[in-house]
Amino acid sequence: MNAAIPLTQRLSGKVALITGGASGIGASTAKLFVKHGAKVIVTDVQDQLGRSVCKEIGPEETVFYDHCDVTCDSDVQNAVDTAISKYGKLDIMFSNAGISGEVDSEILLSDNTNFKRVFDVNAYGAFLAAKHAARVMIPAKTGCIIFTSSVASVVSGEISHAYVASKHAVVGLANNLCVELGQYGLRVNCVSPFGVPTPMLQKGVGIMEKRKVEELVSSAANLKGAALEAEDIAEAALYLGSDDSKYVSGINLVVDGGYSITNPSLGMVLKSHSSSTHPSQN
């Protein structure tokens, strides 16, 4: 069954560039952006997968794949230049590429090389995406930059120091850019997902079956009865990239079903205490 055609194409006439667009959130966002009338440049380092996704979405006149390592300045520059030469402008930069790195959450076990690599992709890559987007958006006095951060930017715990610190850095960068670029009419925002069953999360938890990852995430979620999917984050990016959010800048849109405002620790302790002092009668 085909998805319903949107009554209004919310990105009609806009051009978007999506980093990390070959899979997961990036691929879902590329599909949704095109559905809403945008022309999209999809970038990634997974060339075969990226080209396959673009072919599935639509013709080259609408969506185009370009190789881009976000840690390489010239790659990011070329990707932005490709958007300009291919489609004439750049309205939306969705800096979405990211890696989780090693999962060690103890400082004494943390690998220095891994820490630098995670920062290179997640934070420095976001910086380069914003810098080259601003290069063409400032003269046009219009455009928006969206970063994929994480619920790890607002909660702390059993996640690697490298990943948490890099996602905090992305939010800090977005806030600072919001102040500077607002003077030119540009908007800058973040979207921060809870656990989305993407290939990155599947690899991170060591479970490659999507359904099992969904079950694992749902068991820890605050909001029951709904499962977070990549398409939900794409919808958030659609809102932030469209004129529906024309006066929204400097926010970190946390899509987590209320997870980040809960603290189950006391309840868990009390429940455990109650069970130990009042064992069930059989």
C-alpha positions as CSV (number, residue, x, y, z in Angstrom):
1,M,0.0,0.0,0.0
2,N,1.4,3.4,-1.0
3,A,1.9,6.1,1.6
4,A,-0.6,8.9,1.4
5,I,0.4,11.9,-0.7
6,P,0.8,14.9,1.5
7,L,-2.0,17.5,1.1
8,T,0.7,20.2,1.2
9,Q,4.3,19.8,0.1
10,R,5.9,21.6,3.0
11,L,9.4,21.8,1.4
12,S,8.3,22.7,-2.1
13,G,11.0,24.6,-3.9
14,K,13.6,23.9,-1.2
15,V,17.0,22.2,-1.5
16,A,18.4,20.1,1.3
17,L,21.7,18.4,2.0
18,I,21.7,15.4,4.4
19,T,24.9,14.0,5.8
20,G,24.8,10.4,6.9
21,G,21.9,9.9,4.5
22,A,22.5,6.4,3.3
23,S,20.7,4.6,6.2
24,G,18.7,5.1,9.4
25,I,17.5,8.6,10.2
26,G,19.2,10.1,7.2
27,A,17.6,7.8,4.7
28,S,14.2,8.2,6.2
29,T,14.6,12.0,6.2
30,A,15.7,12.0,2.5
31,K,12.6,10.1,1.5
32,L,10.3,12.4,3.5
33,F,11.9,15.6,2.2
34,V,11.5,14.5,-1.4
35,K,7.9,13.5,-0.7
36,H,7.4,17.0,0.5
37,G,8.8,18.6,-2.6
38,A,12.5,19.2,-1.8
39,K,15.4,18.4,-4.0
40,V,17.9,16.5,-1.9
41,I,21.7,15.8,-1.9
42,V,22.3,12.6,0.1
43,T,25.9,12.3,1.4
44,D,27.6,9.4,3.2
45,V,30.7,7.2,3.1
46,Q,28.6,4.1,2.3
47,D,28.6,4.8,-1.5
48,Q,26.8,1.7,-2.7
49,L,24.1,1.9,-0.1
50,G,23.7,5.7,-0.7
51,R,23.3,5.3,-4.4
52,S,20.8,2.5,-3.8
53,V,18.7,4.7,-1.5
54,C,18.7,7.5,-3.9
55,K,17.6,5.3,-6.8
56,E,14.8,4.0,-4.6
57,I,13.6,7.5,-3.7
58,G,13.5,9.1,-7.1
59,P,15.3,10.4,-10.3
60,E,18.6,12.3,-10.2
61,E,16.6,15.5,-11.0
62,T,15.2,15.2,-7.5
63,V,17.7,13.3,-5.3
64,F,21.4,12.9,-5.9
65,Y,24.1,10.9,-4.0
66,D,27.5,12.4,-3.3
67,H,30.4,10.8,-1.3
68,C,31.3,12.8,1.8
69,D,33.4,12.0,4.8
70,V,32.2,14.7,7.2
71,T,35.7,14.8,8.9
72,C,37.2,16.0,5.6
73,D,36.9,19.7,5.0
74,S,37.2,19.4,1.2
75,D,34.6,16.6,1.1
76,V,32.0,18.8,2.9
77,Q,32.9,21.8,0.8
78,N,32.5,19.8,-2.4
79,A,29.1,18.4,-1.2
80,V,27.8,21.9,-0.6
81,D,29.2,23.1,-3.9
82,T,27.5,20.1,-5.6
83,A,24.1,21.2,-4.1
84,I,24.6,24.6,-5.6
85,S,25.8,23.4,-9.0
86,K,23.1,20.7,-9.2
87,Y,20.1,22.5,-7.8
88,G,21.1,26.2,-7.6
89,K,20.9,26.8,-3.9
90,L,20.9,25.3,-0.4
91,D,18.0,25.9,2.0
92,I,18.5,23.1,4.6
93,M,21.6,21.5,5.9
94,F,20.7,18.4,8.0
95,S,24.0,17.5,9.7
96,N,23.0,14.0,10.7
97,A,26.2,11.9,10.3
98,G,27.4,10.3,13.5
99,I,29.0,7.3,15.1
100,S,28.6,5.7,18.5
101,G,32.2,4.5,18.8
102,E,33.2,2.0,21.5
103,V,30.6,1.4,24.2
104,D,32.9,1.5,27.2
105,S,31.3,3.8,29.8
106,E,34.2,3.7,32.3
107,I,36.8,6.4,32.1
108,L,39.7,4.0,32.9
109,L,38.6,1.7,30.0
110,S,38.0,4.5,27.5
111,D,40.3,4.4,24.5
112,N,41.9,7.7,23.5
113,T,41.8,7.0,19.8
114,N,38.2,6.1,19.9
115,F,37.4,9.3,21.8
116,K,39.1,11.5,19.2
117,R,37.4,9.6,16.3
118,V,33.9,10.0,17.8
119,F,34.5,13.7,18.3
120,D,35.9,14.0,14.8
121,V,32.7,12.6,13.2
122,N,30.0,13.9,15.6
123,A,31.3,17.3,16.6
124,Y,34.0,18.4,14.1
125,G,31.8,17.0,11.3
126,A,28.9,19.1,12.5
127,F,31.1,22.1,12.6
128,L,32.2,21.6,9.0
129,A,28.7,21.1,7.8
130,A,27.6,24.3,9.5
131,K,30.6,26.3,8.3
132,H,30.1,25.3,4.6
133,A,26.3,25.7,4.8
134,A,26.7,29.2,6.3
135,R,29.1,30.1,3.5
136,V,26.3,29.9,1.0
137,M,23.4,30.7,3.3
138,I,24.7,34.0,4.7
139,P,24.8,35.8,1.3
140,A,21.3,34.5,0.6
141,K,20.1,35.6,4.0
142,T,17.9,32.5,4.3
143,G,18.3,28.9,5.3
144,C,18.3,26.6,8.3
145,I,20.8,24.2,9.8
146,I,19.6,21.1,11.7
147,F,21.8,18.9,13.8
148,T,21.1,15.4,15.0
149,S,22.2,15.3,18.6
150,S,20.8,12.7,21.0
151,V,18.9,12.2,24.2
152,A,22.4,11.7,25.6
153,S,22.7,15.5,25.4
154,V,20.2,15.9,28.2
155,V,20.6,12.7,30.3
156,S,23.7,10.9,31.6
157,G,24.4,7.4,32.5
158,E,25.5,4.1,30.8
159,I,26.6,5.7,27.6
160,S,30.2,6.2,26.5
161,H,31.9,9.5,27.6
162,A,32.9,10.1,24.0
163,Y,29.4,9.9,22.6
164,V,27.8,11.9,25.4
165,A,30.4,14.7,25.3
166,S,30.2,14.9,21.5
167,K,26.4,15.2,21.5
168,H,26.6,17.9,24.2
169,A,29.1,19.7,22.0
170,V,26.7,19.6,19.1
171,V,24.0,21.3,21.1
172,G,26.5,23.9,22.3
173,L,27.6,24.6,18.8
174,A,24.0,24.9,17.6
175,N,23.2,27.4,20.4
176,N,26.2,29.6,19.5
177,L,25.4,29.4,15.8
178,C,21.8,30.4,16.5
179,V,23.0,33.7,18.0
180,E,25.5,34.5,15.3
181,L,23.5,33.3,12.2
182,G,20.2,34.7,13.4
183,Q,21.6,38.1,12.4
184,Y,21.5,36.9,8.8
185,G,18.1,35.3,8.9
186,L,19.3,31.8,9.4
187,R,17.8,29.3,11.9
188,V,19.8,26.7,13.8
189,N,18.2,23.8,15.7
190,C,18.9,20.3,17.0
191,V,16.8,17.2,17.1
192,S,17.7,14.7,19.9
193,P,16.2,11.2,19.6
194,F,15.8,8.5,22.2
195,G,16.9,5.1,21.0
196,V,16.0,4.6,17.4
197,P,16.5,1.0,16.0
198,T,18.9,2.1,13.3
199,P,22.0,0.1,12.1
200,M,24.1,2.3,14.4
201,L,22.1,1.3,17.5
202,Q,21.8,-2.3,16.4
203,K,25.6,-2.5,16.2
204,G,26.0,-0.6,19.5
205,V,23.9,-3.1,21.5
206,G,25.2,-6.1,19.6
207,I,21.7,-7.1,18.3
208,M,21.3,-7.0,14.5
209,E,17.6,-8.0,14.5
210,K,15.6,-4.7,14.3
211,R,12.5,-6.1,16.1
212,K,14.5,-7.2,19.1
213,V,16.2,-3.8,19.3
214,E,12.7,-2.2,19.2
215,E,11.6,-4.4,22.1
216,L,14.7,-3.6,24.1
217,V,14.2,0.2,23.6
218,S,10.5,0.0,24.3
219,S,11.1,-1.9,27.6
220,A,13.2,1.1,28.8
221,A,10.9,3.8,27.4
222,N,8.7,6.1,29.4
223,L,6.0,6.3,26.8
224,K,4.3,3.0,26.2
225,G,2.1,1.9,23.4
226,A,4.2,3.5,20.7
227,A,7.6,2.6,19.2
228,L,10.1,5.3,18.2
229,E,11.2,4.9,14.5
230,A,13.5,6.7,12.2
231,E,10.5,8.2,10.4
232,D,9.5,10.0,13.6
233,I,12.8,11.8,13.7
234,A,12.4,12.6,10.0
235,E,9.1,14.2,10.8
236,A,10.8,16.4,13.4
237,A,13.5,17.4,10.9
238,L,10.7,18.2,8.4
239,Y,9.1,20.5,10.9
240,L,12.4,22.3,11.7
241,G,13.3,22.5,8.0
242,S,10.0,23.9,6.9
243,D,8.4,27.3,7.1
244,D,6.1,25.9,9.8
245,S,9.0,26.6,12.2
246,K,9.9,30.0,10.6
247,Y,10.5,31.6,14.0
248,V,11.9,28.6,15.8
249,S,15.7,28.8,16.4
250,G,18.0,27.7,19.1
251,I,16.0,24.7,20.4
252,N,17.0,21.1,21.1
253,L,13.9,19.2,20.1
254,V,14.1,16.1,22.3
255,V,12.0,13.2,20.8
256,D,12.1,10.8,23.7
257,G,8.5,10.3,24.9
258,G,9.4,12.0,28.2
259,Y,12.3,9.6,29.0
260,S,14.7,12.4,29.9
261,I,12.4,14.0,32.5
262,T,11.9,10.7,34.4
263,N,14.1,9.3,37.2
264,P,13.0,5.7,38.0
265,S,15.7,5.1,40.6
266,L,13.7,5.8,43.8
267,G,10.7,3.8,42.5
268,M,13.0,0.8,41.6
269,V,14.6,0.9,45.1
270,L,11.2,1.1,46.8
271,K,9.8,-1.8,44.7
272,S,12.9,-3.9,45.4
273,H,12.7,-3.1,49.1
274,S,9.0,-4.0,49.2
275,S,9.6,-7.3,47.4
276,S,12.3,-8.3,49.9
277,T,10.4,-7.4,53.0
278,H,7.0,-8.6,51.8
279,P,7.7,-11.7,49.7
280,S,4.7,-12.9,47.6
281,Q,2.6,-15.7,49.1
282,N,2.2,-18.8,47.0
